Amino acid sequence: MRTARDTRESLTSVLDEHGDMVWRIVLAHEHNPAVAEELYQEVCLALWRAGEKIQLAENPGAYIARIATNQAFSHIRREVAQPTTVQSPLADAASEDALLEDTLGRYQQQRQLLDAVRQLPLNWRLPITLTLEGFKPQEIAYVMGISANTVSLRLTRARRTLSQLLSNEAAPHRMKDQEPSQ
């Protein structure tokens, strides 16, 4: 019989190894930081409930990603079903400006990628997120409950769309940096 201490140590071990991946899956589905934190806690609770099933899984990382994804989809269904209040765009802009001022370079690139990923349709968002986490199409197929061929097709479409989104985003920046020709 598992004790509370064993359960706590098991969850701590899972989060030490896979917590960053879980957080990125959460962020791919939720833009609001406060709500993302709540969703992360829901995922942690689901991981705690899964307990030994994670350790017995053939691929624990894929099993954890599946749990995180299912929680994110449940969260999205609840959000769609509930009327929400509109948050001021000025508040969002102020918080994002503060984040951008704190860090530059790589963080900014990651942010642009995450924003582009969020613009993808849901059925493309998860495969590309899991690919960025290092999962292979067969593992993603397991997580999503679809065929590996379907995953590959969605990845191809997602990559093409991401490339377009990121090149469109970079074009205005390049134009600002270039001096006017005379």
C-alpha positions as a Markdown table, in Angstrom:
| # | Residue | x | y | z |
|---|---|---|---|---|
| 1 | Met | 0.0 | 0.0 | 0.0 |
| 2 | Arg | 1.3 | 3.4 | -0.9 |
| 3 | Thr | 1.8 | 5.9 | 1.8 |
| 4 | Ala | 1.1 | 9.7 | 1.5 |
| 5 | Arg | 4.9 | 10.2 | 1.5 |
| 6 | Asp | 5.4 | 7.7 | -1.4 |
| 7 | Thr | 2.6 | 9.5 | -3.4 |
| 8 | Arg | 4.2 | 12.9 | -2.7 |
| 9 | Glu | 7.7 | 11.8 | -3.7 |
| 10 | Ser | 6.3 | 10.2 | -6.8 |
| 11 | Leu | 4.5 | 13.4 | -7.9 |
| 12 | Thr | 7.6 | 15.4 | -7.1 |
| 13 | Ser | 9.7 | 13.1 | -9.2 |
| 14 | Val | 7.2 | 13.3 | -12.1 |
| 15 | Leu | 7.1 | 17.2 | -11.9 |
| 16 | Asp | 10.9 | 17.4 | -11.6 |
| 17 | Glu | 11.3 | 15.4 | -14.8 |
| 18 | His | 8.3 | 16.6 | -16.8 |
| 19 | Gly | 7.0 | 19.7 | -15.2 |
| 20 | Asp | 8.4 | 22.1 | -17.8 |
| 21 | Met | 6.8 | 20.1 | -20.6 |
| 22 | Val | 3.5 | 20.1 | -18.8 |
| 23 | Trp | 3.8 | 23.9 | -18.3 |
| 24 | Arg | 4.4 | 24.4 | -22.0 |
| 25 | Ile | 1.4 | 22.3 | -22.9 |
| 26 | Val | -0.7 | 24.4 | -20.6 |
| 27 | Leu | 0.7 | 27.6 | -22.1 |
| 28 | Ala | -0.1 | 26.4 | -25.6 |
| 29 | His | -3.8 | 26.2 | -24.6 |
| 30 | Glu | -4.2 | 29.2 | -22.2 |
| 31 | His | -3.0 | 32.7 | -22.7 |
| 32 | Asn | -4.0 | 34.3 | -19.4 |
| 33 | Pro | -1.2 | 33.6 | -16.8 |
| 34 | Ala | -3.5 | 33.3 | -13.8 |
| 35 | Val | -5.8 | 30.8 | -15.6 |
| 36 | Ala | -2.8 | 28.9 | -16.9 |
| 37 | Glu | -1.6 | 28.5 | -13.3 |
| 38 | Glu | -5.0 | 27.1 | -12.3 |
| 39 | Leu | -4.9 | 24.7 | -15.3 |
| 40 | Tyr | -1.4 | 23.6 | -14.3 |
| 41 | Gln | -2.7 | 22.8 | -10.8 |
| 42 | Glu | -5.5 | 20.8 | -12.3 |
| 43 | Val | -3.0 | 18.8 | -14.4 |
| 44 | Cys | -0.9 | 18.2 | -11.3 |
| 45 | Leu | -3.9 | 16.9 | -9.5 |
| 46 | Ala | -4.7 | 14.6 | -12.4 |
| 47 | Leu | -1.0 | 13.4 | -12.4 |
| 48 | Trp | -1.3 | 12.8 | -8.6 |
| 49 | Arg | -4.4 | 10.7 | -9.2 |
| 50 | Ala | -2.8 | 8.7 | -12.0 |
| 51 | Gly | 0.0 | 7.7 | -9.6 |
| 52 | Glu | 1.3 | 4.3 | -10.4 |
| 53 | Lys | -0.2 | 4.3 | -13.9 |
| 54 | Ile | 2.5 | 6.8 | -14.9 |
| 55 | Gln | 5.3 | 4.6 | -13.6 |
| 56 | Leu | 3.8 | 1.5 | -15.2 |
| 57 | Ala | 3.3 | 3.2 | -18.6 |
| 58 | Glu | 5.4 | 2.1 | -21.5 |
| 59 | Asn | 6.3 | 5.7 | -22.2 |
| 60 | Pro | 5.7 | 7.8 | -19.1 |
| 61 | Gly | 6.4 | 11.1 | -20.8 |
| 62 | Ala | 3.8 | 10.4 | -23.5 |
| 63 | Tyr | 1.3 | 9.3 | -20.8 |
| 64 | Ile | 1.9 | 12.5 | -18.8 |
| 65 | Ala | 1.5 | 14.6 | -22.0 |
| 66 | Arg | -1.8 | 12.8 | -22.7 |
| 67 | Ile | -3.0 | 13.6 | -19.2 |
| 68 | Ala | -2.0 | 17.3 | -19.6 |
| 69 | Thr | -3.6 | 17.5 | -23.0 |
| 70 | Asn | -6.9 | 15.9 | -21.7 |
| 71 | Gln | -7.0 | 18.4 | -18.8 |
| 72 | Ala | -6.3 | 21.3 | -21.3 |
| 73 | Phe | -9.2 | 20.1 | -23.5 |
| 74 | Ser | -11.5 | 19.8 | -20.5 |
| 75 | His | -10.5 | 23.3 | -19.5 |
| 76 | Ile | -11.3 | 24.6 | -23.0 |
| 77 | Arg | -14.7 | 22.9 | -23.0 |
| 78 | Arg | -15.5 | 24.5 | -19.6 |
| 79 | Glu | -14.3 | 28.0 | -20.7 |
| 80 | Val | -16.4 | 27.8 | -23.9 |
| 81 | Ala | -19.5 | 26.7 | -21.8 |
| 82 | Gln | -19.1 | 29.6 | -19.3 |
| 83 | Pro | -19.6 | 33.2 | -20.2 |
| 84 | Thr | -16.4 | 35.2 | -19.4 |
| 85 | Thr | -15.7 | 38.8 | -18.7 |
| 86 | Val | -13.6 | 40.7 | -21.2 |
| 87 | Gln | -10.3 | 41.7 | -19.8 |
| 88 | Ser | -9.0 | 45.1 | -20.7 |
| 89 | Pro | -6.5 | 45.0 | -23.6 |
| 90 | Leu | -4.5 | 47.7 | -21.8 |
| 91 | Ala | -4.0 | 45.5 | -18.8 |
| 92 | Asp | -2.7 | 42.7 | -21.2 |
| 93 | Ala | -0.5 | 45.1 | -23.0 |
| 94 | Ala | 1.0 | 46.5 | -19.8 |
| 95 | Ser | 1.8 | 43.0 | -18.4 |
| 96 | Glu | 3.3 | 41.9 | -21.7 |
| 97 | Asp | 5.4 | 45.0 | -21.9 |
| 98 | Ala | 6.7 | 44.4 | -18.5 |
| 99 | Leu | 7.7 | 40.8 | -19.5 |
| 100 | Leu | 9.3 | 42.0 | -22.7 |
| 101 | Glu | 11.3 | 44.6 | -20.8 |
| 102 | Asp | 12.6 | 42.0 | -18.4 |
| 103 | Thr | 14.0 | 39.6 | -21.0 |
| 104 | Leu | 15.3 | 39.8 | -24.6 |
| 105 | Gly | 16.7 | 37.6 | -27.2 |
| 106 | Arg | 15.8 | 33.9 | -26.8 |
| 107 | Tyr | 12.8 | 34.6 | -24.6 |
| 108 | Gln | 11.4 | 37.0 | -27.3 |
| 109 | Gln | 11.8 | 34.3 | -29.9 |
| 110 | Gln | 10.1 | 31.7 | -27.7 |
| 111 | Arg | 7.3 | 34.2 | -27.1 |
| 112 | Gln | 6.8 | 34.8 | -30.8 |
| 113 | Leu | 6.8 | 31.0 | -31.4 |
| 114 | Leu | 4.3 | 30.5 | -28.6 |
| 115 | Asp | 2.0 | 33.2 | -29.9 |
| 116 | Ala | 2.2 | 31.7 | -33.4 |
| 117 | Val | 1.4 | 28.2 | -32.0 |
| 118 | Arg | -1.6 | 29.7 | -30.2 |
| 119 | Gln | -2.9 | 30.9 | -33.6 |
| 120 | Leu | -3.0 | 27.4 | -35.0 |
| 121 | Pro | -6.2 | 25.3 | -35.0 |
| 122 | Leu | -6.4 | 23.1 | -31.9 |
| 123 | Asn | -5.9 | 19.9 | -33.9 |
| 124 | Trp | -2.5 | 21.2 | -35.1 |
| 125 | Arg | -1.5 | 22.9 | -31.9 |
| 126 | Leu | -0.9 | 19.8 | -29.8 |
| 127 | Pro | 1.2 | 17.9 | -32.4 |
| 128 | Ile | 3.5 | 20.8 | -32.9 |
| 129 | Thr | 3.8 | 21.5 | -29.2 |
| 130 | Leu | 4.7 | 17.8 | -28.5 |
| 131 | Thr | 7.1 | 17.8 | -31.4 |
| 132 | Leu | 8.9 | 20.8 | -29.8 |
| 133 | Glu | 9.0 | 18.7 | -26.6 |
| 134 | Gly | 10.9 | 16.0 | -28.5 |
| 135 | Phe | 8.1 | 13.5 | -29.1 |
| 136 | Lys | 8.1 | 11.4 | -32.2 |
| 137 | Pro | 4.9 | 11.1 | -34.4 |
| 138 | Gln | 4.2 | 7.6 | -33.0 |
| 139 | Glu | 4.2 | 8.9 | -29.5 |
| 140 | Ile | 2.1 | 11.9 | -30.4 |
| 141 | Ala | -0.4 | 9.5 | -32.1 |
| 142 | Tyr | -0.6 | 7.7 | -28.8 |
| 143 | Val | -1.2 | 10.9 | -26.8 |
| 144 | Met | -3.9 | 12.1 | -29.3 |
| 145 | Gly | -5.5 | 8.8 | -30.0 |
| 146 | Ile | -5.0 | 9.1 | -33.8 |
| 147 | Ser | -2.8 | 7.5 | -36.4 |
| 148 | Ala | 0.8 | 8.4 | -36.9 |
| 149 | Asn | 0.1 | 9.3 | -40.5 |
| 150 | Thr | -2.6 | 11.8 | -39.4 |
| 151 | Val | 0.0 | 13.3 | -36.9 |
| 152 | Ser | 2.5 | 13.6 | -39.7 |
| 153 | Leu | 0.0 | 15.4 | -41.9 |
| 154 | Arg | -1.0 | 17.8 | -39.2 |
| 155 | Leu | 2.6 | 18.5 | -38.4 |
| 156 | Thr | 3.3 | 19.3 | -42.0 |
| 157 | Arg | 0.4 | 21.7 | -42.1 |
| 158 | Ala | 1.3 | 23.2 | -38.8 |
| 159 | Arg | 4.9 | 23.8 | -39.7 |
| 160 | Arg | 3.9 | 25.4 | -43.0 |
| 161 | Thr | 1.4 | 27.7 | -41.2 |
| 162 | Leu | 3.9 | 28.5 | -38.4 |
| 163 | Ser | 6.6 | 29.4 | -41.0 |
| 164 | Gln | 4.1 | 31.8 | -42.7 |
| 165 | Leu | 3.1 | 33.3 | -39.4 |
| 166 | Leu | 6.6 | 33.8 | -38.2 |
| 167 | Ser | 7.8 | 35.2 | -41.5 |
| 168 | Asn | 4.9 | 37.7 | -41.6 |
| 169 | Glu | 5.7 | 38.7 | -38.1 |
| 170 | Ala | 9.4 | 39.2 | -38.9 |
| 171 | Ala | 8.8 | 41.2 | -42.1 |
| 172 | Pro | 7.6 | 44.4 | -40.4 |
| 173 | His | 10.6 | 44.2 | -38.0 |
| 174 | Arg | 13.0 | 43.9 | -40.9 |
| 175 | Met | 11.4 | 46.9 | -42.6 |
| 176 | Lys | 11.8 | 49.0 | -39.5 |
| 177 | Asp | 15.5 | 48.2 | -39.3 |
| 178 | Gln | 16.3 | 49.0 | -42.9 |
| 179 | Glu | 17.1 | 52.5 | -43.8 |
| 180 | Pro | 15.1 | 54.1 | -46.5 |
| 181 | Ser | 16.8 | 53.8 | -49.9 |
| 182 | Gln | 17.4 | 57.0 | -51.8 |
